């Protein structure tokens, strides 16, 4: 018997059509973000942020910045998934509960902080990590949405600079993707065919 989690992954599809009469309340949106932040991040940086665009006015504004993609306005909520450049000064606070509970030695926490400061001094490495962390969180949110009977549609078709300016992203933040979530309307395609394992897997 297929495990329910496996079935969610196998059945998930990227939705383009959403029921525009369906709404999500604030606790439901908060729970999606809570689950998304269970995703892994390097050194437990948790270098992500989410802007939940839900009101009719804000969805209309974001739709314009996403080249008129209707799913932005039809979905119950469209998240702007924001990646943050790794910040070594924020790490002690994020690791403190783990250190305080006895799971991690204080010396190791300091080593991690030094590693973040050194390892991400390269701007390309820092940007890659911001994108990687935000993408892991967005993927986790998509699975969480599926578990709640919702559908999702990730998209990169938007004006990144305009989104950054319009939503006042900080200099160390970048909009990695938009993620529309809601209830499916008629007309969505199922998950599209995947390449065979012989093309994507090499076991050594």
C-alpha positions in Angstrom: 0.0 0.0 0.0 1.4 3.4 -1.0 2.1 5.7 1.9 -0.1 8.8 1.9 3.0 11.1 1.8 4.2 9.3 -1.3 0.8 9.6 -3.0 0.8 13.4 -2.3 4.1 13.7 -4.1 3.0 11.5 -7.0 -0.4 13.3 -7.4 0.9 16.8 -7.0 0.6 19.1 -10.0 1.3 22.7 -10.8 -2.1 24.4 -10.9 -3.0 27.2 -13.3 -6.7 27.3 -12.6 -8.1 28.2 -9.1 -11.5 28.7 -7.7 -11.7 32.4 -7.2 -14.6 32.1 -4.6 -12.4 30.2 -2.2 -10.7 31.9 0.7 -8.1 31.0 3.3 -8.3 32.7 6.7 -5.3 34.0 8.6 -4.7 30.9 10.8 -4.7 28.7 7.7 -2.1 30.9 6.0 0.0 31.0 9.2 -0.1 27.2 9.3 1.1 26.9 5.8 4.1 29.1 6.6 4.7 27.3 9.9 5.0 24.0 7.9 7.1 25.6 5.2 9.7 26.7 7.8 10.2 23.1 8.8 12.3 22.9 5.7 16.1 22.5 6.1 18.5 25.4 5.7 22.3 25.6 5.8 23.5 26.1 9.4 19.9 26.6 10.4 20.0 30.1 8.9 16.3 30.0 8.1 17.0 32.7 5.6 13.5 33.1 4.2 10.5 35.3 4.5 6.9 35.1 3.1 4.6 37.8 2.0 1.0 36.5 1.8 -0.9 38.5 -0.8 -4.6 37.8 -0.1 -6.7 41.0 -0.4 -8.3 41.8 -3.8 -6.4 45.0 -4.1 -3.0 43.5 -3.4 -3.7 40.5 -5.7 -4.6 42.9 -8.5 -1.3 44.8 -7.9 0.8 41.6 -7.8 -1.0 40.3 -11.0 0.2 43.4 -12.8 3.8 42.6 -11.7 3.4 39.0 -12.8 2.6 39.9 -16.4 -1.2 39.5 -15.9 -1.1 35.8 -14.8 -4.7 35.2 -13.7 -3.8 32.6 -11.1 -2.2 35.3 -8.9 -5.6 36.9 -8.5 -7.8 33.8 -8.6 -5.8 31.8 -5.9 -6.9 32.2 -2.3 -3.4 33.5 -1.5 -0.2 34.1 -3.5 3.0 34.0 -1.5 6.0 36.1 -2.4 8.7 33.7 -1.3 11.7 35.8 -0.3 15.2 34.5 0.1 17.6 36.3 2.4 21.4 36.5 1.9 23.1 34.5 4.8 23.7 36.8 7.8 26.2 35.4 10.3 25.1 38.0 12.9 21.6 36.5 13.0 22.8 33.0 13.6 23.4 33.1 17.4 19.8 34.0 18.1 18.5 31.3 15.8 20.8 28.6 17.3 20.3 29.8 20.9 17.3 27.5 21.7 19.3 24.5 20.4 22.3 25.4 22.5 20.2 26.2 25.5 18.5 22.8 25.3 21.9 21.1 25.4 21.7 19.7 21.9 24.6 21.8 20.5 27.8 23.0 22.3 28.3 26.7 22.4 31.7 26.3 20.8 30.1 24.6 17.8 27.6 27.5 17.4 30.5 29.9 17.3 32.2 27.7 14.7 29.0 27.8 12.6 28.8 31.5 12.8 32.4 31.9 11.6 31.8 29.4 8.8 28.8 31.4 7.6 30.8 34.7 7.7 33.7 33.1 5.7 31.8 30.8 3.4 29.3 33.3 2.1 31.6 36.2 1.6 31.4 35.4 -2.1 28.3 37.2 -3.4 27.5 34.3 -5.8 27.6 31.8 -3.0 25.4 34.0 -0.8 22.8 34.5 -3.6 22.8 30.7 -4.3 22.1 30.0 -0.7 19.3 32.5 -0.5 17.6 30.9 -3.5 18.3 27.4 -2.3 16.8 28.0 1.2 13.7 29.8 -0.2 13.1 27.0 -2.7 13.3 24.3 -0.1 10.7 26.2 2.0 8.5 26.7 -1.0 8.6 23.0 -1.9 7.7 22.1 1.6 4.8 24.5 1.5 3.5 22.9 -1.7 3.5 19.4 -0.1 1.8 20.9 3.0 -0.8 22.5 0.8 -1.5 19.2 -1.0 -1.9 17.5 2.4 -4.6 20.0 3.2 -6.5 19.3 0.0 -5.2 22.4 -1.7 -3.3 23.0 -5.0 -0.4 25.2 -5.7 1.2 26.9 -8.7 4.9 28.1 -8.4 5.9 30.8 -10.9 9.0 32.8 -11.8 7.2 34.8 -14.4 7.2 38.2 -12.7 9.2 41.4 -12.7 11.6 40.8 -9.8 12.8 44.4 -9.5 9.3 45.7 -9.5 8.2 43.2 -6.9 11.2 44.0 -4.7 10.5 47.8 -5.0 6.7 47.5 -4.6 6.9 45.3 -1.5 9.9 47.1 0.0 12.3 44.1 0.1 15.6 44.9 1.9 18.9 45.0 0.1 19.8 41.6 1.3 16.5 40.0 0.1 15.4 38.7 -3.3 12.0 37.5 -4.5 12.7 33.9 -5.5 9.3 32.8 -6.7 5.6 33.5 -6.4 3.5 30.6 -5.1 -0.2 30.6 -5.6 -2.3 28.4 -3.3 -6.0 27.7 -3.2 -8.7 25.3 -4.3 -8.6 23.8 -7.8 -11.0 24.9 -10.5 -11.9 22.8 -13.5 -9.4 22.5 -16.3 -6.1 21.8 -14.6 -3.7 19.3 -16.2 -2.5 16.4 -14.1 1.2 16.1 -13.3 3.0 16.1 -16.6 5.2 13.2 -17.7 8.6 12.9 -16.0 11.9 11.8 -17.6 12.8 8.2 -17.1 15.3 7.3 -14.3 17.8 6.1 -16.9 18.2 9.7 -18.0 18.4 11.4 -14.5 20.1 8.8 -12.3 23.6 7.4 -12.1 24.4 5.0 -9.3 28.1 4.5 -8.5 
